[in-house]
């Protein structure tokens, strides 16, 4: 039984444990934009060799200035030396960016494949929805389960397309539902990867997703392993998690004139820290909203346990 410090929990809920805005921005750029530009799998070793490479680049590009200063002070003017250095910088820079951006540029084709797969998965969801609406009582529950899995796959692929990162990180989605009428426990119902177990049941108070459900708002954890949250730094299965950043979205069932209820939480996690950093995940949530609504519809065809969510 894990005990969560209520004082630290309150700080986390209020966002007081997060890094400052400028530090989040610096880490977001470091983890998201620097690897795209320099191709780094970030590590101290690669940082050292990257700096050495940068110094070599600087030395070559400034070689006319060195010649002017040391070897042939009267051969060329300072203006000519700076001009030649600028030209060398442009040539070396073009060569570098050609390797990194033009020659190896494949995201459009990969994005198109993802969109095609997403479209096919959506067709599978529509097919399952048609079966459900025909009220095939004997086959209804397996059909609903299949539709939920398809919906979760759509959520994962839509998130990958929105993030625009098709090769650099591993993105997966998980569905968590309350496992008892009092919502004292929460269960990992489905995942988009078979390498991580399902069926695990945890005390709700010990799980981040439960507090996100209570808040009625999505929440981003920029770096699960290093952020100052009060929860155990291990996965729901008890092992060291393969993910670093998490986007948690509550499945709200809002009826006009009635109190909102939450039937569960969808999490989208990434192996890259700060992957949902830009805009605090708002753009990703907007793109996932249709799939979240449809998933909630499927879940409501059963008898999900509901957590009351009074507005604060």
C-alpha positions in Angstrom: 0.0 0.0 0.0 1.5 3.3 -1.1 1.0 6.3 1.0 0.8 9.6 -0.8 1.8 12.7 1.2 -1.4 14.8 1.2 0.5 18.1 1.5 2.7 17.2 -1.6 -0.4 15.9 -3.4 -2.1 19.3 -2.9 0.9 21.1 -4.3 0.9 18.8 -7.3 -2.8 19.3 -7.9 -2.3 23.1 -7.8 0.7 22.9 -10.1 3.1 24.2 -7.5 5.6 21.4 -8.0 6.2 22.1 -11.7 9.4 23.8 -13.0 9.2 27.5 -13.8 8.0 28.6 -17.2 11.5 29.5 -18.6 13.0 26.2 -17.4 10.1 24.3 -19.0 10.7 26.2 -22.2 14.4 25.4 -22.2 13.9 21.7 -21.5 11.1 21.6 -24.1 13.4 23.0 -26.8 16.2 20.8 -25.6 14.3 17.5 -25.8 12.1 18.3 -28.9 13.9 20.6 -31.2 17.6 19.9 -30.6 17.4 16.2 -31.4 15.5 17.0 -34.7 18.3 19.4 -35.7 21.4 17.5 -34.5 20.2 13.9 -34.5 21.2 13.4 -30.9 20.1 10.7 -28.6 20.9 12.9 -25.7 23.7 11.8 -23.6 26.9 13.4 -22.0 29.1 11.5 -24.5 27.3 12.7 -27.5 27.1 16.2 -26.1 31.0 16.2 -25.8 31.5 15.0 -29.3 28.8 17.4 -30.6 30.7 20.3 -29.1 34.0 19.1 -30.6 32.3 18.9 -34.0 31.0 22.4 -33.5 34.4 23.7 -32.7 35.9 22.0 -35.8 33.1 23.7 -37.8 34.0 27.0 -36.3 37.8 26.5 -36.9 37.3 25.6 -40.6 34.8 28.4 -41.3 37.2 31.0 -39.7 40.3 29.7 -41.5 40.6 32.8 -43.8 40.7 35.0 -40.6 43.4 32.8 -39.1 45.4 33.1 -42.3 45.0 36.9 -42.3 46.1 37.1 -38.7 48.9 34.6 -38.6 50.3 33.6 -42.0 49.6 36.2 -44.6 48.7 39.5 -43.0 49.1 41.5 -46.2 47.7 39.0 -48.7 44.1 39.8 -48.2 42.1 42.5 -46.4 40.0 42.0 -43.3 36.9 42.5 -45.4 37.9 39.8 -47.8 38.8 37.4 -44.9 35.4 37.9 -43.3 33.7 37.5 -46.7 35.5 34.2 -47.4 34.7 33.0 -43.8 31.0 33.7 -44.4 31.1 31.8 -47.7 32.8 28.8 -46.0 30.2 29.0 -43.2 27.3 28.9 -45.8 28.9 26.0 -47.7 29.5 23.9 -44.5 26.1 24.8 -43.1 24.4 23.8 -46.4 26.2 20.5 -46.3 25.2 19.8 -42.7 21.5 20.8 -43.1 21.3 18.9 -46.4 22.3 15.7 -44.5 19.9 16.3 -41.7 16.8 17.9 -43.3 16.8 17.3 -47.1 18.4 13.9 -47.7 16.8 12.2 -44.7 13.5 14.0 -44.9 10.7 11.4 -44.9 8.0 12.6 -42.5 5.5 13.4 -45.3 5.4 9.8 -46.5 5.3 8.5 -43.0 2.6 10.9 -42.0 0.5 9.8 -45.0 0.9 6.2 -44.0 -0.3 7.1 -40.5 -3.3 9.0 -41.8 -4.2 6.1 -44.0 -4.0 3.7 -41.1 -6.0 6.1 -39.0 -8.6 6.2 -41.7 -8.8 2.4 -41.9 -9.0 2.2 -38.1 -11.8 4.7 -38.1 -13.6 2.6 -40.7 -13.2 -0.4 -38.3 -14.8 1.7 -35.5 -17.7 2.7 -37.8 -18.2 -1.0 -38.6 -18.3 -2.0 -35.0 -20.6 0.9 -34.2 -23.0 -0.3 -36.9 -23.1 -3.7 -35.2 -23.8 -2.2 -31.9 -26.6 0.0 -33.1 -28.3 -3.1 -34.6 -28.5 -4.4 -31.0 -27.0 -7.8 -31.6 -27.5 -8.9 -28.0 -25.4 -12.0 -28.2 -22.5 -10.5 -30.0 -22.9 -7.0 -28.6 -20.3 -7.0 -25.8 -17.4 -8.5 -28.0 -18.3 -5.9 -30.7 -18.1 -3.1 -28.1 -14.8 -4.3 -26.8 -13.4 -4.4 -30.3 -14.6 -0.9 -31.0 -13.0 0.4 -27.8 -9.6 -1.1 -28.8 -9.9 0.4 -32.3 -10.8 3.8 -30.7 -7.7 3.7 -28.5 -5.5 2.9 -31.6 -7.1 5.9 -33.3 -6.3 8.1 -30.3 -2.6 7.0 -30.4 -2.2 7.5 -34.1 -4.0 10.9 -34.0 -1.6 12.0 -31.2 1.4 10.9 -33.2 0.3 12.9 -36.3 -0.4 16.0 -34.2 3.0 15.8 -32.4 4.6 15.5 -35.9 7.2 13.0 -34.6 7.1 9.8 -36.5 10.5 8.2 -35.7 12.0 9.9 -32.7 9.8 8.7 -29.9 7.5 5.8 -28.9 3.9 6.9 -28.3 1.2 4.6 -26.8 -2.3 5.0 -25.3 -3.9 3.4 -22.3 -7.5 3.2 -21.0 -8.2 3.2 -17.3 -11.6 2.7 -15.8 -13.0 2.6 -12.3 -13.3 -0.9 -11.0 -15.9 -0.6 -8.3 -19.1 1.5 -7.6 -17.3 3.7 -5.1 -14.4 4.4 -7.5 -12.0 3.4 -4.8 -10.0 1.3 -7.3 -9.0 1.9 -10.9 -8.1 -0.7 -13.6 -5.9 -0.8 -16.6 -8.5 -2.0 -19.1 -6.8 -1.7 -22.5 -3.4 -0.6 -24.1 -2.3 -0.1 -27.6 0.8 -2.2 -27.0 0.9 -5.9 -25.9 4.3 -5.5 -24.3 2.7 -3.8 -21.3 0.2 -5.7 -19.1 -3.5 -5.0 -18.7 -5.9 -6.0 -15.9 -3.9 -4.4 -13.1 -6.0 -2.8 -10.4 -4.7 -0.1 -8.1 -6.1 2.0 -5.3 -7.4 5.2 -7.0 -5.7 7.5 -4.5 -2.3 6.1 -5.5 -2.8 6.9 -9.2 -2.3 10.2 -11.0 -5.2 9.5 -13.3 -7.7 9.5 -10.5 -6.8 13.0 -9.5 -7.0 14.1 -13.1 -10.5 12.6 -13.2 -11.5 14.6 -10.1 -10.2 17.8 -11.6 -12.3 17.4 -14.9 -9.3 18.8 -16.8 -6.5 17.2 -18.9 -3.1 17.2 -17.3 0.4 17.0 -18.7 3.4 15.4 -16.9 6.4 16.7 -18.7 8.9 14.2 -17.2 7.5 11.4 -15.0 10.9 10.3 -13.7 12.3 13.7 -12.7 9.3 16.0 -12.0 8.5 16.7 -8.4 5.3 14.8 -8.1 4.4 12.8 -4.9 3.6 9.5 -6.7 5.9 6.4 -6.9 8.2 6.7 -9.9 7.2 3.4 -11.4 4.6 2.2 -13.9 1.2 0.9 -13.0 2.6 -2.6 -13.4 5.2 -1.9 -10.8 8.3 -1.8 -13.0 10.4 1.1 -14.3 8.3 2.8 -17.0 9.4 3.1 -20.6 7.6 6.4 -20.9 8.8 9.8 -19.7 6.0 12.3 -20.6 2.2 11.7 -20.1 -1.0 13.4 -21.3 -4.0 12.4 -19.2 -7.6 13.1 -20.5 -10.7 12.4 -18.3 -13.6 10.8 -20.0 -16.4 13.1 -18.9 -20.1 12.2 -19.4 -21.8 15.6 -19.3 -25.6 15.6 -19.5 -27.5 18.9 -19.7 -28.9 19.9 -16.3 -27.1 17.0 -14.5 -23.9 16.7 -12.6 -20.8 15.7 -14.6 -19.5 12.3 -14.1 -16.2 10.7 -15.1 -16.0 7.1 -16.2 -12.3 6.8 -16.7 -9.1 8.4 -18.1 -7.2 8.0 -21.3 -3.5 8.4 -21.1 -1.2 9.1 -24.0 2.5 8.6 -23.1 5.7 9.1 -24.9 9.3 7.9 -24.3 10.5 11.5 -24.9 10.5 14.0 -22.0 8.5 17.2 -22.6 6.9 15.8 -25.7 3.5 17.4 -24.9 5.2 20.6 -23.7 4.1 23.1 -26.4 0.8 24.7 -25.3 0.5 22.3 -22.4 -1.0 19.6 -24.7 -3.9 21.8 -25.7 -3.5 21.2 -29.4 -3.2 17.5 -29.0 -6.4 17.4 -26.8 -8.3 19.4 -29.4 -7.4 16.9 -32.1 -8.2 13.9 -29.9 -11.6 15.3 -28.8 -13.7 13.5 -31.4 -12.2 10.2 -30.6 -12.5 10.8 -26.9 -16.2 11.6 -27.3 -16.8 8.4 -29.4 -14.9 6.3 -26.9 -17.0 7.6 -24.1 -20.1 6.7 -26.1 -18.9 3.1 -26.5 -18.2 2.8 -22.8 -21.6 4.2 -21.9 -23.2 1.3 -23.9 -22.0 -0.9 -20.9 -22.5 -0.1 -17.3 -19.3 1.8 -16.3 -18.7 3.0 -12.7 -19.0 6.7 -12.4 -17.1 9.3 -10.4 -19.1 12.4 -9.5 -17.3 15.5 -10.7 -18.9 18.6 -9.0 -17.7 21.8 -10.5 -15.4 23.9 -8.3 
